[in-house]
Amino acid sequence: MNDTQRCSRISNVFYNRGLEKAQIRDLTGAAECLKKSLQFNKYNTDARNLLGLICYEVGETAQALLQWVVSSNLQPEHNRASYYLHEIQGSPGRLEDESVHIRRYNQALVQAQNDNAQLAILQLRRVVEHKPNYIQAHMLLALLYMGQEDYGKAGKSLYKVLQIDRNNPRASWYMSIVKKNTGRADVEKRKLKNAFSHHQMEDDDIILPPSYKENTGWQTILHIVAGLAIGAAFVFFLIMPSQEEKLNESHNQEINGVLEQLNQKNMDIDSLTKERDAFREERDEAQGRLSEIEEENGGIIRQYQQLVQILRAYRLDDFETAVQLYSDLDGTQITDGPMQAIIGEIREDMEESGYQVLADLGSRARDEGDPDQAIAWYQKSLAIRPDNPQVLYDMAMVYQGKGEDDTANELFGQIIMSDPDSELAQQARTARGY
């Protein structure tokens, strides 16, 4: 067995362990096993897809998308990740809603760090209301409640976390603190002790019945009749009046309680109506922004796929393909921190030498008799480095060759204005005819 086969088997072992843990909702343990599985075999798409599902289950949608995009690029055919991506992309507004919830969580985190706990709690309650499986929001909300010594509400948030991820270590630790401060820990300890305790009766514990005299039949009947008469009188004269008074008082309290509940419900309905109208406005605005993004740039998922293809081209030392892919990348749509760092490194590389590759592609298209493609490559080169007079001059000459003299003269004018004493400026003057 070679090293590749050995690594593949180890990866499958960790994947099977992760699957078992996921089935009993030990999501933290499952994620750790799946990450180890990918360390031994990064092409294990089953492990990567399951890791994406776990990330999505705990509310980490961006990480789930990243795993599925990488998986679909590693295995383009017969891959379940393509179905997951299609489901998310096919739901209008879902990605924008996820982005809104993430922004609210980040705002709550900043507010909590600035000792503004009340505003942070309000933000987090809105997040978990619309995204009930977002574990990080529940955990932060529980911490804020614990800081205010409201251990009852903290316990409810932690209970929801443990319902989603049964063995989450931080949630279990926080829950032990909550139980200690609410006395729940002592109650559970006593219940556990009583459940496993056992007292065996001794001979001295047996209670012997007292002796009795046997009554005659008539005496027994008289005793029964007298007891019934006394019991009926006791019920009628003593118990019934007090019970009637208690029932009346109970009914009055119930009526007052119902009235109070109705008033509270009316207030809640008014508040919920206002919140619903506000949410509808936010939803319409978000759907409008998402439609614009999808129409102009192809959507967030497309940008992740574009980035993965750029990284693959780098890995294959195909710099020209990487430059072409980068020219169509809209990095502003990728808000994930680690991905932004990668895009920043690629951007520096493109500003250093990538722009020249695009300029050479433009010149090649010009020499092959395709002026429109040449202009497209020149424009992409200028998008990376706008202050390149040589590209401006070459593009102006192409426009002039197409008979679009106004556009060509405008570009020549830019060259002349930027550096009037340069050789290119003199050539631009000659091309313009003065």
C-alpha positions in Angstrom: 0.0 0.0 0.0 1.5 3.3 -1.1 1.2 6.6 0.8 -1.6 7.9 -1.3 -3.8 4.9 -0.6 -2.9 5.0 3.1 -3.9 8.7 3.3 -7.1 7.9 1.4 -8.1 5.2 3.9 -7.3 7.4 6.9 -9.4 10.1 5.3 -12.3 7.7 4.9 -12.0 6.6 8.5 -12.3 10.2 9.8 -15.2 10.8 7.4 -17.1 7.8 8.8 -16.5 9.1 12.3 -17.7 12.5 11.4 -20.8 11.0 9.8 -21.6 9.0 13.0 -21.2 12.1 15.2 -23.3 14.2 12.8 -26.1 11.6 13.0 -26.3 12.1 16.8 -26.0 15.9 16.4 -22.5 16.1 17.8 -21.8 18.8 15.2 -18.6 20.2 16.8 -17.0 16.7 17.0 -18.2 15.9 13.5 -16.6 19.1 12.1 -13.3 18.3 13.7 -13.3 14.7 12.2 -14.2 16.1 8.8 -11.4 18.7 8.8 -8.9 15.9 9.7 -10.3 13.9 6.9 -9.6 16.7 4.4 -6.1 17.1 5.8 -5.3 13.6 4.6 -7.3 13.8 1.3 -8.4 17.3 0.2 -10.2 15.6 -2.8 -12.6 13.7 -0.5 -15.7 15.6 -1.7 -18.1 13.6 0.5 -16.3 14.9 3.6 -16.2 18.4 2.2 -19.9 18.4 1.3 -20.8 17.1 4.8 -18.7 19.8 6.4 -20.5 22.3 4.3 -23.9 21.0 5.5 -22.7 21.2 9.2 -21.5 24.8 8.6 -24.9 25.6 7.1 -26.8 23.9 10.0 -25.0 26.1 12.6 -25.6 29.3 10.6 -22.2 29.7 9.0 -23.5 30.1 5.4 -20.4 31.7 3.9 -18.2 28.8 5.1 -20.8 26.3 3.7 -20.8 28.0 0.3 -17.0 28.0 0.2 -16.8 24.3 0.9 -19.4 23.5 -1.7 -17.8 25.7 -4.4 -14.4 24.1 -3.8 -16.1 20.6 -3.9 -17.9 21.4 -7.2 -14.7 22.5 -8.8 -12.8 19.5 -7.6 -15.5 17.1 -8.9 -17.7 18.9 -11.5 -19.8 15.8 -12.4 -22.2 13.9 -10.2 -21.5 16.0 -7.1 -24.1 16.8 -4.5 -22.6 20.2 -3.8 -23.9 21.4 -7.2 -27.4 20.7 -5.9 -26.8 22.5 -2.7 -25.5 25.6 -4.6 -28.4 25.5 -7.0 -30.9 25.3 -4.1 -29.4 28.4 -2.4 -29.0 30.3 -5.7 -32.5 29.5 -6.7 -34.1 31.0 -3.6 -34.5 34.7 -4.2 -33.3 36.9 -1.4 -31.8 34.1 0.7 -28.2 35.2 0.3 -29.0 38.8 0.9 -31.0 37.9 4.0 -28.0 35.9 5.2 -25.8 39.0 4.6 -28.2 41.2 6.6 -28.2 38.8 9.6 -24.4 38.6 9.5 -24.1 42.4 9.5 -26.5 42.6 12.5 -24.5 40.0 14.4 -21.3 42.0 13.7 -23.0 45.2 14.9 -24.1 43.5 18.0 -20.6 42.2 18.6 -19.2 45.8 18.3 -22.0 47.1 20.6 -21.2 44.4 23.2 -17.5 45.3 23.1 -18.4 49.0 23.7 -20.5 48.1 26.8 -23.8 48.7 25.0 -25.4 45.4 26.0 -29.0 46.4 25.6 -28.7 47.4 21.9 -26.6 44.2 21.3 -29.3 42.1 22.9 -32.0 43.7 20.7 -29.9 43.1 17.6 -29.2 39.4 18.5 -32.8 38.7 19.3 -33.7 39.8 15.8 -31.0 37.7 14.4 -32.0 34.5 16.2 -35.6 35.1 15.5 -35.0 34.9 11.7 -32.0 32.6 11.9 -32.7 30.2 14.8 -29.8 27.9 14.1 -27.1 30.6 14.2 -25.1 29.2 17.1 -22.7 32.1 17.4 -25.6 34.6 17.9 -27.1 32.3 20.6 -23.8 32.1 22.4 -23.2 35.8 22.4 -26.8 36.4 23.6 -26.3 34.0 26.4 -23.0 35.7 27.5 -24.8 39.1 27.5 -27.6 37.7 29.7 -25.0 36.2 32.0 -23.3 39.6 32.3 -26.7 41.0 33.4 -27.1 38.1 35.8 -30.3 37.0 33.9 -29.4 33.3 34.1 -32.9 32.1 33.2 -32.8 33.7 29.7 -29.1 32.7 29.3 -30.1 29.1 30.0 -32.8 29.2 27.3 -30.3 30.4 24.7 -27.8 27.8 25.7 -30.5 25.1 25.6 -31.2 26.0 22.0 -27.5 25.7 21.2 -27.3 22.3 22.8 -30.4 21.2 20.9 -28.5 22.0 17.6 -25.0 20.9 18.7 -25.4 18.4 21.5 -21.8 18.4 22.7 -20.7 22.0 22.0 -18.0 22.4 24.6 -18.4 26.2 25.2 -22.2 25.9 25.5 -21.8 23.1 28.0 -19.3 25.1 30.0 -21.6 28.2 30.0 -24.6 26.0 31.0 -22.7 24.6 34.0 -22.2 28.2 35.2 -25.9 29.0 34.6 -27.0 25.9 36.6 -24.7 26.8 39.4 -26.1 30.3 39.7 -29.7 29.2 39.4 -29.4 26.3 41.8 -30.3 23.8 39.1 -27.0 22.0 39.6 -27.9 21.1 43.2 -31.4 19.9 42.1 -30.0 17.7 39.4 -27.4 16.3 41.8 -30.1 15.4 44.4 -32.3 13.8 41.7 -29.4 11.7 40.5 -28.5 10.7 44.1 -32.1 9.7 44.8 -32.5 7.8 41.6 -29.6 5.4 42.5 -30.2 5.2 46.3 -31.9 2.1 47.8 -33.0 1.4 51.4 -33.5 -2.2 52.3 -36.1 -2.8 55.1 -35.0 -4.6 58.2 -37.1 -6.9 60.5 -37.6 -4.0 63.0 -39.2 -1.9 60.2 -42.2 -4.2 59.9 -45.3 -2.5 61.4 -47.6 -5.1 63.1 -51.4 -4.3 62.8 -53.2 -3.7 66.1 -55.8 -6.1 67.3 -59.5 -5.2 66.7 -62.9 -6.4 67.9 -65.3 -7.8 65.3 -68.5 -5.8 65.1 -71.9 -7.3 64.5 -73.8 -6.7 61.2 -76.3 -4.1 62.6 -73.6 -2.1 64.3 -71.7 -1.9 61.1 -74.7 -0.6 59.1 -75.5 2.0 61.8 -71.9 3.2 61.7 -72.0 3.6 58.0 -75.3 5.5 58.0 -74.1 7.8 60.7 -70.8 8.5 58.9 -72.6 9.3 55.7 -75.0 11.7 57.5 -72.1 13.5 59.3 -70.1 13.7 56.0 -73.0 15.2 54.1 -73.7 17.8 56.8 -70.0 18.7 56.9 -69.9 19.1 53.1 -73.1 21.1 52.9 -72.5 23.5 55.8 -68.7 23.9 55.8 -67.1 22.9 52.6 -69.6 24.2 50.0 -69.7 27.9 51.1 -65.9 28.1 51.2 -65.6 26.3 47.8 -68.2 28.6 46.2 -66.3 31.6 47.5 -63.0 30.3 46.2 -64.6 29.5 42.8 -66.0 33.0 42.5 -62.6 34.5 43.5 -60.8 32.2 41.0 -63.2 33.2 38.2 -62.7 36.9 38.9 -59.0 36.4 38.8 -59.2 34.5 35.5 -61.3 37.2 34.0 -58.9 39.9 35.0 -56.0 37.8 33.7 -57.8 37.3 30.4 -58.4 41.0 30.1 -54.8 41.8 30.8 -53.7 39.2 28.2 -56.0 40.7 25.7 -54.6 44.2 26.3 -51.0 42.9 26.0 -51.9 40.9 22.9 -53.3 44.1 21.3 -50.1 46.0 22.1 -48.1 43.1 20.8 -50.1 43.0 17.6 -49.6 46.7 17.0 -45.8 46.3 17.6 -45.6 43.2 15.3 -47.6 45.1 12.6 -45.0 47.9 12.7 -42.1 45.4 12.7 -43.8 43.5 9.8 -44.1 46.6 7.7 -40.4 47.5 8.5 -39.3 44.0 7.6 -41.3 44.1 4.3 -39.5 47.4 3.4 -36.2 45.8 4.2 -37.1 42.7 2.3 -38.1 44.7 -0.8 -35.0 46.8 -0.6 -32.8 43.7 -0.2 -34.5 41.9 -3.1 -33.9 44.9 -5.3 -30.3 45.1 -4.4 -29.9 41.3 -4.9 -31.5 41.5 -8.4 -29.1 44.3 -9.4 -26.1 42.3 -8.2 -27.3 39.1 -10.0 -28.0 41.0 -13.2 -24.7 42.9 -13.3 -22.2 40.5 -11.8 -23.8 37.0 -11.9 -24.3 36.7 -8.1 -22.1 36.0 -5.1 -21.7 32.3 -5.9 -20.3 33.1 -9.3 -17.6 35.3 -7.7 -16.6 32.5 -5.4 -16.4 30.1 -8.3 -14.3 32.7 -10.2 -11.9 33.0 -7.3 -11.5 29.2 -7.1 -10.7 29.0 -10.8 -8.1 31.8 -10.4 -6.4 29.9 -7.6 -6.5 26.7 -9.7 -4.8 28.6 -12.6 -2.1 29.8 -10.2 -1.6 26.2 -9.0 -1.1 25.1 -12.6 1.3 28.1 -13.3 -1.1 29.3 -16.0 -0.7 33.0 -15.3 -2.4 34.2 -18.5 -5.6 32.3 -17.6 -5.5 33.7 -14.0 -5.2 37.2 -15.4 -8.2 36.7 -17.8 -10.3 35.3 -14.9 -9.3 38.1 -12.6 -10.4 40.7 -15.1 -14.0 39.5 -14.7 -13.8 39.1 -10.8 -15.8 41.5 -8.6 -14.0 41.1 -5.3 -16.4 43.5 -3.5 -19.1 40.9 -3.4 -16.9 38.5 -1.4 -17.0 39.7 2.2 -15.4 36.8 4.0 -12.2 37.9 5.8 -9.8 35.2 4.7 -11.0 35.4 1.1 -10.5 39.2 1.1 -6.9 38.6 2.2 -6.4 36.2 -0.7 -8.0 38.7 -3.2 -5.6 41.4 -1.9 -2.6 39.3 -2.7 -3.9 38.5 -6.2 -4.6 42.2 -6.7 -1.0 43.1 -5.9 0.2 40.5 -8.4 -2.1 41.8 -11.1 -1.1 45.5 -10.5 2.6 44.4 -10.8 2.5 42.3 -14.0 -1.1 41.2 -14.8 -2.1 44.4 -16.6 0.7 43.9 -19.2 -0.7 40.4 -20.0 -4.0 41.9 -20.8 -2.3 44.6 -22.9 -0.4 41.9 -24.8 -3.7 40.0 -25.4 -5.2 43.2 -26.8 -2.3 43.7 -29.2 -2.5 40.0 -30.3 -6.2 40.5 -31.1 -5.5 43.7 -33.0 -2.8 41.9 -35.1 -5.3 39.1 -35.8 -7.8 41.5 -37.1 -10.3 41.6 -34.2 -10.5 45.2 -33.1 -13.5 44.8 -30.8 -11.7 42.1 -28.8 -8.5 44.2 -28.8 -10.4 47.1 -27.3 -12.0 44.9 -24.7 -8.6 43.6 -23.5 -7.1 47.1 -23.5 -10.0 48.3 -21.3 -9.5 45.5 -18.8 -5.8 46.3 -18.7 -6.6 50.0 -17.9 -9.0 48.9 -15.2 -6.0 47.5 -13.3 -3.6 50.3 -14.2 -5.4 53.4 -15.6 -2.2 55.5 -16.0 -0.6 53.4 -18.8 -0.1 55.8 -21.8 1.1 53.0 -24.1 -2.2 51.1 -23.7 -4.1 54.3 -24.2 -2.2 55.0 -27.4 -2.7 51.4 -28.8 -6.4 51.6 -28.1 -6.7 55.0 -29.7 -5.0 53.6 -32.9 -7.5 50.8 -32.9 -10.4 53.2 -32.6 -8.9 55.3 -35.4 -8.6 52.2 -37.6 -12.3 51.6 -37.0 -13.2 55.1 -38.1 -14.2 56.3 -34.6 -12.1 59.4 -34.7 -13.8 61.2 -31.9 -13.0 58.5 -29.4 -9.5 58.1 -30.7 -8.8 61.8 -30.5 -10.1 61.9 -26.9 -7.6 59.2 -25.9 -4.8 61.0 -27.8 -5.7 64.1 -25.8 -5.4 62.2 -22.5 -1.8 61.1 -23.5 -0.9 64.6 -24.5 -2.3 66.2 -21.3 -0.6 63.6 -19.0 2.9 64.0 -20.4 3.2 66.6 -23.2 6.9 66.2 -23.7 7.0 62.4 -24.0 7.6 60.6 -27.3 4.1 59.0 -27.1 2.6 62.5 -26.8 4.4 63.5 -30.0 3.1 60.4 -31.8 -0.4 61.2 -30.5 -0.1 64.7 -32.0 1.0 63.3 -35.3 -1.9 60.8 -35.3 -4.4 63.5 -34.5 -3.0 65.6 -37.4 -1.3 68.5 -35.7 
